[in-house]
């Protein structure tokens, strides 16, 4: 079971890195679903997800909408 979780976390981290490389212009809503899934696989992923959310918001600061801010607030509750 632990090996399976480690493998899933490794895959999730790999996917997260790809997201951060390619997805800064992508949908925050899509990313939040991914982060929630990653945290379910391994709760220690919370910091990784929180940092990714902050980087995404910073990168997209010029395009942030009220909806994005609501999603960010919801995500922040998830990673607390």
PATOR-755011 format. One line per 2 residues: number of its first residue (from 1); their letters; for each residue y, x, z of N, C-alpha, C, O, CB. Coordinates in Angstrom, 3 decimals. Each point is the difference from the previous one (the first is absolute). Glycine has a CB too. Layout:
PATOR-755011
NUM> A> Y,X,Z,Y,X,Z,Y,X,Z,Y,X,Z,Y,X,Z  ...
This chain:
PATOR-755011
1> XX> -1.204,0.826,0.000,1.204,-0.826,0.000,1.258,0.863,0.000,0.928,-0.246,-0.770,-2.182,-1.553,1.981  1.282,2.820,-0.338,1.171,0.870,0.086,0.225,0.740,-1.316,1.133,0.121,-0.465,-1.518,0.143,2.933
3> XX> -0.706,0.233,-3.068,0.124,0.700,-1.288,0.580,-0.935,-1.046,0.854,0.392,-0.795,-2.805,1.086,1.371  1.478,-2.720,-0.567,0.507,-0.997,-0.949,1.500,-0.223,0.209,0.758,-0.086,-0.966,-3.026,-1.028,0.910
5> XX> 2.694,1.019,1.320,1.427,-0.201,0.287,0.810,1.214,-0.427,1.088,-0.142,-0.558,-1.677,-1.351,2.483  0.059,2.695,-1.664,0.715,1.211,-0.400,0.151,0.040,-1.514,1.064,0.332,-0.522,-1.950,0.890,2.537
7> XX> -0.198,-1.567,-2.717,0.065,0.014,-1.462,1.033,-1.019,-0.480,0.785,0.283,-0.905,-3.212,0.434,0.767  2.423,-1.899,0.744,0.976,-1.015,-0.387,1.423,0.469,0.266,0.890,-0.218,-0.821,-2.579,-1.553,1.299
9> XX> 1.908,2.417,0.673,1.333,0.501,0.320,0.410,1.076,-0.996,1.143,0.029,-0.456,-1.507,-0.553,2.888  -0.574,1.412,-2.769,0.295,1.044,-0.983,0.397,-0.630,-1.328,0.988,0.404,-0.614,-2.602,1.161,1.751
11> XX> 0.846,-2.554,-1.577,0.314,-0.689,-1.257,1.354,-0.699,0.100,0.788,0.030,-0.945,-3.247,-0.353,0.493  2.724,-0.300,1.587,1.276,-0.698,0.184,1.162,0.988,-0.014,1.048,-0.287,-0.578,-2.213,-1.499,1.910
13> XX> 0.988,2.951,-0.698,1.061,1.007,-0.001,0.234,0.522,-1.416,1.138,0.234,-0.407,-1.727,0.408,2.773  -0.505,-0.462,-3.112,0.117,0.454,-1.389,0.778,-1.031,-0.825,0.889,0.342,-0.780,-3.074,0.931,0.985
15> XX> 1.825,-2.537,-0.009,0.689,-1.081,-0.721,1.468,-0.078,0.421,0.877,-0.243,-0.829,-3.045,-1.036,0.665  2.430,1.487,1.453,1.379,-0.018,0.492,0.813,1.112,-0.649,1.146,-0.220,-0.392,-1.927,-0.750,2.574
17> XX> 0.197,2.171,-2.300,0.704,1.107,-0.651,0.327,-0.346,-1.444,1.097,0.293,-0.476,-2.264,1.336,1.977  0.224,-2.248,-2.200,0.249,-0.429,-1.376,1.124,-1.025,-0.028,0.873,0.050,-0.866,-3.278,0.387,0.259
19> XX> 2.381,-1.371,1.564,1.060,-1.005,0.118,1.354,0.683,0.139,0.964,-0.367,-0.673,-2.577,-1.247,1.740  1.676,2.602,-0.194,1.280,0.650,0.263,0.454,0.813,-1.205,1.199,0.112,-0.254,-1.752,-0.028,2.696
21> XX> -0.393,0.485,-3.187,0.357,0.764,-1.194,0.484,-0.919,-1.118,0.990,0.291,-0.671,-2.670,1.454,1.308  0.974,-2.852,-0.828,0.267,-0.871,-1.151,0.789,-1.249,0.347,0.662,-0.579,-0.861,-2.740,1.425,-0.120
23> XX> 2.011,-1.268,2.249,0.388,-1.364,0.301,1.321,-0.199,0.690,0.224,-1.074,0.560,-2.552,0.681,-0.446  3.224,1.368,-0.119,1.259,-0.217,0.708,0.799,-1.140,-0.609,0.842,-0.600,0.669,-0.812,3.009,-0.064
25> XX> -0.288,-2.707,-1.863,0.693,-1.119,-0.630,-0.831,-1.277,0.039,0.428,-1.036,-0.510,0.752,2.656,-0.965  -2.362,-1.549,2.075,-0.893,-1.151,0.040,0.422,-1.022,1.037,1.013,0.150,0.683,-2.842,1.321,-1.443
27> XX> 1.034,-2.497,0.854,0.289,-1.117,0.901,-0.312,0.370,1.444,-1.103,0.449,0.308,0.614,-2.061,-2.162  1.458,1.422,2.728,-0.218,0.251,1.424,-1.051,-0.969,0.541,-0.804,0.366,0.858,3.182,0.467,-0.606
29> XX> -2.370,-2.047,-0.745,-0.966,-1.004,0.460,-1.430,0.463,-0.276,-0.878,-0.132,0.853,2.570,-1.690,-1.263  -1.921,2.368,-0.793,-1.320,0.527,-0.354,-0.378,1.127,0.951,-1.131,0.056,0.482,1.488,-0.684,-2.899
31> XX> 0.584,1.525,2.688,-0.264,1.133,0.885,-0.346,-0.466,1.408,-0.881,0.573,0.640,2.434,0.826,-2.006  -0.872,-2.430,1.856,-0.254,-0.469,1.359,-1.425,-0.511,0.144,-0.640,0.214,1.029,3.057,-0.799,-0.791
33> XX> -2.905,-0.082,-1.254,-1.398,-0.445,0.017,-0.938,1.190,0.092,-0.988,-0.026,0.734,1.603,-1.994,-2.078  -0.294,3.061,0.592,-0.799,1.225,0.030,0.045,0.647,1.382,-1.031,0.419,0.525,1.483,-0.077,-2.970
35> XX> 0.746,-0.259,3.037,0.129,0.634,1.314,-0.771,-0.782,1.064,-0.652,0.592,0.860,2.905,0.301,-1.527  -2.177,-2.215,0.605,-0.720,-0.816,0.985,-1.505,0.252,-0.101,-0.694,0.111,1.010,2.507,-1.869,-1.116
37> XX> -2.306,1.846,-1.146,-1.416,0.266,-0.225,-0.368,1.377,0.561,-1.046,0.162,0.630,1.075,-1.621,-2.701  0.828,2.436,1.840,-0.256,1.363,0.461,-0.059,0.050,1.530,-0.852,0.685,0.567,2.000,0.223,-2.621
39> XX> -0.248,-1.630,2.717,0.028,-0.017,1.466,-1.256,-0.688,0.546,-0.513,0.388,1.050,3.046,-0.419,-1.082  -3.025,-0.983,-0.673,-1.234,-0.655,0.435,-1.175,0.966,-0.064,-0.877,-0.029,0.863,1.766,-2.175,-1.662
41> XX> -0.909,3.061,-0.222,-1.068,0.990,-0.143,0.058,0.998,1.145,-1.027,0.349,0.583,1.074,-0.616,-3.084  1.155,0.725,2.821,0.144,0.973,1.083,1.378,-0.141,0.628,1.001,0.334,-0.634,-2.597,1.252,-0.512
43> XX> 1.666,-2.070,2.372,1.295,-0.211,0.656,0.842,1.266,0.123,1.216,-0.091,0.169,-2.277,-1.750,1.074  0.446,3.020,-1.323,0.785,1.234,0.096,0.854,0.213,-1.242,0.814,0.923,-0.039,-2.588,0.067,1.491
45> XX> 1.601,-1.824,-2.458,0.789,0.117,-1.227,1.394,-0.599,0.155,0.794,0.037,-0.940,-2.910,-0.115,-0.367  2.423,-0.473,2.479,1.283,-0.682,0.196,1.188,0.901,-0.316,0.931,-0.429,-0.682,-2.009,-0.973,2.425
47> XX> 1.063,2.639,-1.262,1.131,0.903,-0.241,0.158,0.322,-1.473,1.117,0.057,-0.514,-1.448,0.908,2.776  -0.790,-0.754,-2.943,0.047,0.271,-1.440,0.677,-1.167,-0.711,0.877,0.196,-0.841,-2.987,1.206,0.978
49> XX> 1.695,-2.614,0.212,0.543,-1.193,-0.647,1.472,-0.196,0.335,0.799,-0.328,-0.877,-3.066,-0.709,0.955  2.627,1.233,1.176,1.402,-0.163,0.392,0.877,0.993,-0.748,1.073,-0.362,-0.483,-1.783,-0.449,2.752
51> XX> 0.265,2.059,-2.369,0.777,1.009,-0.729,0.128,-0.357,-1.470,1.064,0.176,-0.595,-1.836,1.558,2.210  -0.302,-2.231,-2.201,0.040,-0.384,-1.409,0.978,-1.150,-0.217,0.738,-0.014,-0.985,-3.118,0.769,0.712
53> XX> 2.385,-1.718,1.194,0.925,-1.131,-0.112,1.446,0.494,0.079,0.846,-0.413,-0.793,-2.568,-1.127,1.827  2.002,2.428,-0.071,1.361,0.523,0.135,0.422,0.770,-1.247,1.131,-0.147,-0.464,-1.448,0.281,2.945
55> XX> -0.585,0.689,-3.032,0.334,0.766,-1.216,0.282,-0.940,-1.163,0.933,0.204,-0.776,-2.363,1.705,1.569  0.600,-2.945,-0.894,0.172,-0.964,-1.087,1.357,-0.705,0.122,0.719,-0.137,-0.990,-3.225,-0.196,0.876
57> XX> 2.847,-0.105,1.305,1.269,-0.691,0.190,1.168,0.940,-0.283,0.996,-0.409,-0.597,-2.065,-1.092,2.306  0.950,2.737,-1.290,1.071,0.968,-0.236,0.160,0.259,-1.499,1.122,0.065,-0.503,-1.571,0.998,2.750
59> XX> -0.663,-0.916,-2.955,0.040,0.279,-1.436,0.587,-1.169,-0.781,0.644,0.190,-1.032,-2.631,1.298,1.295  1.761,-2.690,0.235,0.439,-1.199,-0.717,1.231,-0.642,0.618,0.271,-1.176,-0.241,-2.618,0.811,-0.423
61> XX> 3.089,1.117,1.451,1.118,-0.575,0.759,0.995,-0.740,-0.885,0.591,-0.991,0.431,-0.865,2.821,1.214  0.468,-1.365,-2.871,0.982,-0.646,-0.880,-0.494,-1.342,-0.519,0.791,-0.819,-0.466,0.035,3.070,-0.188
63> XX> -2.151,-2.479,0.735,-0.578,-1.210,-0.571,-0.546,-0.950,1.057,-0.661,-0.981,-0.341,0.112,2.296,-1.676  0.810,-1.049,3.285,-0.592,-0.802,1.073,0.593,-1.407,0.006,1.215,-0.178,-0.091,-1.588,2.264,1.454
65> XX> -0.501,-3.074,-1.256,0.428,-1.399,0.075,-0.271,-0.522,1.416,-0.638,0.666,0.815,0.168,-1.021,-3.306  0.969,-0.843,2.756,-0.266,-0.621,1.311,-1.502,-0.203,0.178,-0.528,0.175,1.098,2.782,-1.335,-1.141
67> XX> -2.931,0.796,-1.023,-1.459,-0.168,0.069,-0.698,1.297,0.377,-0.941,-0.005,0.794,1.098,-1.797,-2.506  0.303,2.919,1.140,-0.581,1.305,0.338,0.199,0.309,1.473,-0.903,0.510,0.662,1.326,0.293,-2.995
69> XX> 0.760,-1.114,2.844,0.276,0.274,1.411,-0.901,-0.836,0.901,-0.453,0.477,1.040,2.828,0.081,-1.619  -2.636,-1.803,0.185,-0.913,-0.847,0.777,-1.404,0.589,-0.022,-0.673,0.056,1.029,2.061,-2.092,-1.561
71> XX> -1.828,2.476,-0.647,-1.320,0.618,-0.111,-0.081,1.263,0.845,-1.007,0.258,0.659,0.768,-1.197,-2.967  1.315,1.722,2.280,0.045,1.231,0.781,-0.109,-0.326,1.488,-0.721,0.669,0.740,2.131,0.443,-2.520
73> XX> -0.694,-2.137,2.206,-0.043,-0.411,1.408,-1.423,-0.422,0.385,-0.489,0.359,1.071,2.910,-1.101,-1.194  -3.075,-0.017,-0.750,-1.381,-0.423,0.254,-0.929,1.203,0.073,-0.869,0.070,0.869,1.321,-2.243,-2.034
75> XX> -0.268,3.116,0.251,-0.848,1.195,-0.035,0.215,0.842,1.236,-0.945,0.572,0.544,1.010,-0.584,-3.035  1.168,0.088,2.931,0.304,0.804,1.180,-0.722,-0.573,1.219,-0.467,0.744,0.863,2.717,-0.118,-1.833
77> XX> -2.336,-1.954,1.031,-0.753,-0.634,1.097,-1.476,0.375,-0.089,-0.656,0.210,1.021,2.297,-2.130,-0.971  -2.160,2.002,-1.274,-1.413,0.342,-0.206,-0.286,1.412,0.500,-1.035,0.242,0.622,0.943,-1.776,-2.616
79> XX> 1.001,2.464,1.725,-0.280,1.397,0.342,0.454,0.376,1.407,-0.120,1.161,0.392,0.333,-0.626,-2.797  0.301,-1.484,3.164,0.411,0.309,1.384,-1.187,-0.080,0.932,0.143,0.226,1.202,2.152,-1.108,-1.658
